[in-house]
Amino acid sequence: MRILCRVFIIGIIREITGKQRYKRYIFTDYVEIIARGTKD
């Protein structure tokens, strides 16, 4: 199994395009950390 599939399955990344090809992913935890830092 490819590493991308593994991290997707365990929830580290999330697919954001909704497309069948040329997908883009986002690192969920990283975005949450940034969001916490900008809530002031």
PyMOL commands that set and color helices and strands:
alter all, ss='L'
color gray80, all
select helices_A, chain A and resi 3-9+28-37
alter helices_A, ss='H'
color red, helices_A
select strands_A, chain A and resi 13-15+25-27
alter strands_A, ss='S'
color yellow, strands_A
deselect
rebuild
show_as cartoon
